[in-house]
């Protein structure tokens, strides 16, 4: 027993000697020396609890947002009557052909309990009959209240004594890149379909001629989803699903939605004024992806480089200058032109916006009062038209109409420039707003009759197929 105790004691002493030798000879101690008048370095640590499942999709609950949204998203059926040419004579000269009904489908979002529904303009364009089917399979006839082809937003209404489920517009400016979203609609006539994704980008433009500003998402959107809801995980309506970019016509990884702030402003204008009141600043940006931009050193500019300023515009009155670079508008950062146009799409004439511009390496804050635009390029045909001046009204002996001031190459042989458009099909044209709406409603499958007058007072009708 004594022998075992002696061995244990020797082992303890040996271990202690070994540990002490290691500490003394081999281990290096790290010391932080803090002088009396200095403070030690501080590291900020996040104490947010983490989950064993990670911070991915398993952490997001889509069920409440989906349940709230599906009952407020409807199926929209559009019946149009088109004339199909029955001979080469019909095709080239626009003569009467066979009248054939065409049925298109899409989605819509109920935005009030009394039956107002927002959808895409292309869903209801040229409709002779509109039908809306709710998620409970009840079907109603709908009427068109108003539409804006430029933003691709339309407002329709159904009549019912029931109080309908609806979604309120959220603030799309608060949407964050990487935020989870749901797309709800009726793809391929499959009702109440919900798909999930994230916000991939904001202020995305698909057409350099219009500089629209879309929310890009990777939530699956297919034909039939147009006009449906894009909501965040709280169930806030932050966009109206509008388009996909695909060679096949089906979803290939990303889709686009009109931001809710733009859609809401269009709906409010239609209900209050009957058309869209768009505030116009009056500048054109310099293209930044051209050899000329590289040569001038403006190809890598962060902001909007002002290339031209229209006379008597808001920018002209505020004394903005060619070469100014717009950096912010009302505390919204401006990196590219769609950032600017997307925000201005939520404004009306006479609204004032505060702009931060860079001029000669100096930052200036300038207030700009937006005005009503006097000149536009109309959809489909691409004609540039302007409101009539008092002199024009006197010379052409008309109080209504728009004057053609620019003609694209494919229409140069028709002698259009300088004439006044009075009517498109059966729609009287009073100003550029009427012209934009009428040209936006032109169907590629039918004929369009344009009634014009020359300065000599001669009326003519041109038929475009």
C-alpha positions in Angstrom: 0.0 0.0 0.0 2.9 2.3 0.9 4.5 1.5 -2.4 1.3 2.5 -4.3 1.1 5.8 -2.4 4.7 6.6 -3.1 4.2 6.0 -6.8 1.1 8.3 -6.8 3.0 11.0 -5.1 5.9 10.8 -7.5 3.4 11.0 -10.4 1.8 14.2 -9.1 5.2 15.8 -8.5 6.4 14.8 -12.0 3.2 16.2 -13.6 3.6 19.5 -11.8 7.2 19.9 -12.7 6.4 19.1 -16.4 3.6 21.7 -16.5 5.6 24.3 -14.8 8.5 23.8 -17.2 6.2 24.1 -20.2 4.6 27.3 -18.9 8.0 28.8 -18.2 9.9 27.8 -21.3 7.5 27.4 -24.1 4.1 29.1 -23.7 4.0 32.8 -24.8 1.6 35.0 -22.9 -0.2 37.8 -24.8 -0.4 41.1 -22.9 -2.3 44.2 -23.8 -0.7 47.3 -22.3 -3.1 50.2 -21.8 -1.6 53.4 -20.7 -3.4 55.6 -18.2 -4.7 58.1 -20.8 -5.5 55.5 -23.4 -8.5 53.2 -23.8 -8.3 49.6 -24.8 -9.7 48.4 -28.1 -13.3 47.5 -28.1 -15.0 45.0 -30.4 -18.8 45.2 -31.0 -20.4 41.8 -30.7 -23.8 40.9 -31.9 -25.8 39.0 -29.3 -28.7 38.2 -31.7 -29.7 34.6 -31.1 -28.9 32.2 -33.9 -30.9 29.2 -35.0 -29.6 25.7 -35.5 -31.5 25.7 -38.8 -29.5 28.8 -40.0 -30.8 32.1 -41.3 -32.2 30.8 -44.5 -35.6 30.0 -45.9 -36.5 27.8 -42.9 -36.5 30.9 -40.8 -39.2 32.6 -42.9 -42.9 32.0 -42.4 -44.9 32.6 -45.6 -48.2 31.1 -44.5 -49.8 34.3 -43.1 -48.9 36.4 -46.1 -50.1 33.7 -48.5 -53.4 33.2 -46.7 -54.0 37.0 -46.7 -53.1 37.4 -50.3 -54.7 34.5 -52.2 -58.3 35.7 -51.4 -57.6 39.2 -52.6 -56.1 38.1 -56.0 -58.6 37.4 -58.8 -58.6 35.8 -62.2 -59.3 38.2 -65.1 -60.7 37.1 -68.5 -60.4 39.5 -71.4 -62.5 38.8 -74.5 -61.6 40.9 -77.6 -63.1 40.8 -81.1 -60.4 40.9 -83.8 -60.7 40.9 -87.5 -58.7 38.1 -89.2 -57.8 38.9 -92.9 -59.4 36.4 -95.3 -57.4 37.5 -98.3 -54.3 39.4 -99.3 -56.5 42.4 -100.2 -57.9 42.4 -96.6 -54.4 42.2 -95.2 -52.8 45.1 -97.2 -55.8 47.5 -97.4 -57.5 46.9 -94.1 -60.8 45.7 -95.5 -63.3 43.8 -93.4 -62.2 40.3 -92.5 -63.7 37.6 -90.3 -64.5 38.8 -86.8 -63.0 36.3 -84.3 -63.2 36.5 -80.5 -59.9 36.2 -78.7 -59.7 35.3 -75.0 -56.8 36.4 -72.8 -56.3 35.8 -69.2 -54.4 37.4 -66.3 -54.7 38.3 -62.7 -55.8 41.3 -60.6 -55.6 42.5 -57.1 -58.6 43.7 -55.1 -57.7 47.0 -53.5 -61.0 48.0 -51.8 -63.8 46.1 -50.3 -66.3 47.6 -52.7 -64.7 46.0 -55.8 -62.0 48.1 -57.2 -59.3 45.9 -58.8 -55.8 46.9 -60.1 -54.3 44.9 -63.0 -52.0 45.4 -66.0 -53.1 47.4 -68.9 -52.0 44.7 -71.3 -54.4 42.3 -69.5 -57.5 44.3 -70.4 -56.3 46.2 -73.5 -59.0 46.5 -76.2 -61.4 44.3 -74.3 -65.0 44.0 -75.4 -65.9 42.0 -72.3 -64.2 41.6 -68.9 -64.9 38.8 -66.4 -63.5 38.5 -62.9 -63.4 35.3 -60.9 -62.7 35.4 -57.2 -60.9 32.8 -55.2 -64.3 31.5 -54.0 -65.2 30.8 -57.7 -67.8 33.6 -57.9 -67.7 35.3 -61.3 -68.6 38.9 -62.1 -68.7 41.2 -65.1 -66.2 44.0 -64.7 -66.0 47.5 -66.2 -62.9 49.5 -67.1 -62.4 52.6 -65.0 -59.1 53.8 -66.5 -55.7 52.7 -67.7 -52.2 54.0 -68.2 -50.2 52.1 -71.0 -47.0 53.8 -70.0 -46.9 52.2 -66.5 -49.0 49.2 -67.7 -51.5 49.7 -64.9 -55.3 49.6 -65.3 -58.2 50.0 -62.8 -61.4 47.9 -63.2 -64.4 47.4 -61.0 -67.0 44.8 -60.2 -70.3 45.4 -58.5 -71.2 43.3 -55.5 -73.1 43.7 -52.2 -70.5 41.5 -50.5 -67.5 43.1 -48.6 -64.5 41.7 -50.5 -61.1 40.8 -49.1 -58.5 43.3 -50.3 -54.9 44.3 -50.0 -53.6 47.8 -49.1 -50.7 49.3 -51.0 -47.4 49.1 -49.1 -44.4 51.4 -49.5 -42.2 49.9 -52.3 -39.4 52.4 -51.5 -38.9 50.4 -48.3 -38.4 47.1 -50.2 -34.8 45.8 -49.8 -32.7 43.8 -52.2 -32.6 40.3 -50.8 -35.9 40.5 -49.0 -38.3 37.5 -49.3 -41.4 38.1 -51.5 -44.4 36.1 -52.7 -45.9 36.3 -56.2 -49.6 35.4 -56.3 -51.6 35.0 -59.4 -53.2 32.6 -61.9 -50.5 31.2 -64.3 -51.7 29.0 -67.1 -55.3 29.3 -65.7 -54.2 27.7 -62.4 -56.0 29.8 -59.8 -54.5 31.0 -56.5 -50.8 30.0 -57.2 -48.2 31.3 -54.8 -44.5 31.3 -55.5 -41.6 32.6 -53.4 -38.4 34.4 -54.1 -36.3 37.4 -53.2 -36.1 41.0 -54.5 -33.2 40.7 -57.0 -32.9 44.4 -58.0 -34.8 47.7 -57.9 -35.3 50.4 -60.5 -34.7 48.0 -63.3 -35.5 49.3 -66.8 -36.5 46.9 -69.6 -36.9 49.6 -72.4 -34.5 52.5 -72.8 -37.2 54.5 -74.6 -39.6 54.5 -71.6 -37.2 54.2 -68.7 -39.7 52.4 -66.6 -38.7 51.4 -63.1 -39.4 47.8 -62.1 -38.8 45.6 -59.0 -36.9 42.5 -60.2 -37.5 39.3 -58.4 -36.7 35.6 -58.8 -40.2 34.4 -57.7 -41.6 32.3 -60.5 -44.0 34.3 -62.7 -45.5 32.9 -65.9 -48.2 33.8 -68.4 -51.4 34.5 -66.5 -49.5 36.0 -63.5 -49.7 39.5 -65.1 -51.6 41.8 -62.8 -51.2 39.7 -59.7 -49.7 40.6 -56.4 -46.1 40.9 -55.2 -46.1 40.9 -51.4 -43.6 40.8 -48.7 -43.7 38.4 -45.8 -45.9 40.8 -43.8 -48.5 40.6 -46.6 -47.9 44.2 -47.8 -48.6 44.8 -51.5 -45.3 46.1 -52.8 -45.8 45.5 -56.6 -48.0 44.4 -59.4 -46.4 41.5 -61.4 -46.1 42.6 -65.0 -43.4 41.0 -67.1 -40.9 38.2 -67.7 -37.9 38.4 -69.9 -37.8 35.1 -71.7 -37.2 33.8 -75.2 -39.7 30.9 -74.5 -42.4 33.1 -73.0 -42.2 31.2 -69.7 -40.3 31.9 -66.5 -36.5 31.5 -66.8 -35.3 32.8 -63.5 -36.4 36.4 -63.0 -39.5 38.5 -63.4 -40.6 42.1 -63.0 -43.3 44.1 -61.1 -44.5 47.7 -61.1 -43.6 49.1 -57.7 -46.6 49.7 -55.5 -45.9 53.4 -55.1 -46.2 53.9 -58.9 -49.3 51.7 -59.1 -51.0 53.5 -56.3 -50.3 56.9 -57.8 -51.7 55.8 -61.2 -54.8 54.4 -59.5 -55.3 57.6 -57.4 -54.9 59.8 -60.5 -57.4 57.7 -62.5 -60.0 57.9 -59.7 -59.5 61.6 -59.1 -58.7 63.1 -62.5 -59.6 60.4 -65.0 -56.1 60.1 -66.4 -52.5 60.1 -65.1 -51.0 63.3 -63.9 -47.3 62.9 -64.3 -44.8 65.5 -63.0 -42.1 66.3 -65.6 -38.6 67.5 -64.8 -37.5 68.3 -68.3 -34.0 66.7 -68.6 -32.5 64.0 -70.8 -29.6 61.9 -69.6 -26.4 61.2 -71.4 -26.0 57.6 -72.6 -23.3 56.0 -70.5 -22.6 52.8 -72.5 -21.3 54.3 -75.7 -17.8 55.1 -77.1 -18.7 58.8 -76.9 -19.3 58.4 -73.1 -16.0 56.7 -72.7 -14.2 59.5 -74.6 -15.9 62.1 -72.5 -15.1 60.3 -69.3 -18.7 59.9 -68.2 -19.2 56.2 -68.6 -18.6 55.4 -65.0 -20.6 58.2 -63.4 -22.6 57.3 -60.3 -25.8 59.4 -60.9 -27.6 61.0 -63.8 -25.5 63.2 -66.1 -27.7 65.9 -67.6 -27.3 66.0 -71.4 -30.1 68.3 -72.4 -32.6 70.6 -70.7 -36.0 71.4 -72.2 -37.0 75.0 -72.4 -39.7 76.2 -70.0 -39.4 72.9 -68.0 -39.0 72.6 -64.2 -35.2 71.9 -64.7 -34.9 75.0 -66.9 -36.7 77.2 -64.3 -34.6 75.8 -61.5 -31.4 76.7 -63.5 -30.1 73.2 -63.7 -27.2 73.0 -66.1 -25.9 70.6 -68.8 -23.2 68.6 -67.1 -24.8 68.6 -63.7 -24.9 65.1 -62.1 -28.1 64.3 -60.2 -27.1 62.4 -57.0 -30.3 62.4 -54.9 -33.9 63.3 -55.1 -35.8 63.8 -51.8 -33.2 61.7 -50.0 -33.6 58.9 -52.5 -30.2 57.9 -53.9 -29.9 58.2 -57.7 -27.4 55.9 -59.3 -29.0 55.6 -62.8 -31.9 57.2 -64.8 -34.6 54.6 -63.8 -33.9 55.5 -60.1 -34.9 59.1 -61.0 -37.8 58.3 -63.3 -39.2 55.7 -60.9 -39.4 58.2 -58.1 -40.8 61.0 -60.3 -43.5 58.6 -61.5 -45.0 59.0 -58.0 -45.2 62.8 -58.4 -47.7 65.2 -60.1 -47.3 68.6 -61.8 -46.7 71.4 -59.3 -45.0 69.0 -56.8 -41.6 70.3 -55.6 -38.7 67.9 -55.2 -35.3 68.6 -53.6 -32.4 67.5 -55.7 -28.8 67.1 -54.7 -26.6 67.7 -57.8 -22.9 67.7 -58.3 -21.5 70.6 -60.3 -17.8 71.2 -60.8 -17.0 69.0 -57.8 -19.4 70.9 -55.6 -22.6 69.5 -54.1 -25.6 71.7 -54.4 -29.2 71.3 -53.2 -31.8 72.7 -55.6 -35.6 72.7 -55.4 -37.3 71.8 -58.7 -41.0 72.4 -59.3 -42.3 69.7 -61.7 -44.5 70.7 -64.6 -46.9 69.0 -67.0 -45.1 67.5 -70.0 -45.8 69.1 -73.3 -44.1 66.6 -75.7 -44.1 62.8 -75.6 -43.2 59.9 -77.9 -46.3 57.8 -78.2 -46.3 54.0 -77.7 -46.3 51.5 -80.6 -45.7 53.9 -83.5 -43.0 56.0 -81.8 -44.2 59.4 -83.2 -43.1 62.5 -81.2 -46.2 64.7 -80.6 -46.6 67.9 -78.7 -49.6 69.9 -77.4 -50.9 72.7 -79.6 -49.7 76.2 -78.9 -52.0 79.2 -79.3 -50.4 79.8 -82.7 -50.9 76.2 -83.8 -54.6 76.4 -82.8 -55.0 79.5 -85.0 -53.1 78.2 -88.0 -54.8 74.8 -88.0 -58.2 76.2 -87.0 -58.7 73.7 -84.3 -58.8 73.8 -80.5 -58.0 70.1 -80.0 -55.3 67.7 -81.2 -51.6 67.1 -81.1 -48.9 68.2 -83.5 -46.5 65.6 -84.9 -43.0 67.0 -84.4 -40.9 63.8 -84.9 -41.3 60.7 -87.1 -39.3 57.5 -86.9 -37.6 56.2 -90.0 -40.2 53.6 -91.0 -42.9 56.2 -91.2 -41.0 59.0 -93.0 -42.6 58.4 -96.4 -46.1 59.1 -95.1 -45.7 62.9 -94.8 -46.8 62.9 -91.2 -44.4 65.6 -89.7 -46.1 68.9 -89.1 -49.7 67.6 -89.2 -52.1 67.6 -86.4 -53.7 64.3 -85.2 -57.4 64.8 -84.4 -58.6 61.3 -83.8 -57.3 57.7 -83.4 -60.0 55.2 -84.5 -63.1 56.5 -82.7 -61.2 58.3 -79.9 -61.0 62.1 -80.1 -57.5 63.5 -79.3 -57.4 66.6 -77.1 -53.8 66.5 -75.9 -50.7 64.4 -75.5 -52.3 62.4 -72.6 -55.2 61.3 -74.9 -52.6 60.5 -77.6 -50.5 58.4 -75.2 -53.6 56.4 -74.1 -55.0 55.9 -77.7 -51.7 54.8 -79.2 -51.0 52.6 -76.2 -54.3 50.7 -76.9 -53.4 50.0 -80.5 -53.5 46.2 -81.2 -50.9 44.6 -83.5 -53.6 42.3 -84.8 -56.1 45.0 -86.0 -56.1 48.2 -88.1 -55.6 51.7 -86.8 -57.2 54.7 -88.5 -55.5 58.1 -87.9 -57.5 61.2 -88.7 -55.2 64.3 -89.3 -55.4 67.8 -90.6 -52.7 69.8 -92.5 -51.9 73.5 -92.1 -53.8 74.1 -95.3 -57.0 72.7 -93.6 -57.0 69.4 -95.6 -58.3 66.4 -93.6 -56.9 63.0 -94.3 -57.3 59.5 -92.9 -54.5 57.0 -92.9 -55.0 53.3 -92.2 -52.2 51.4 -90.5 -52.3 47.6 -90.4 
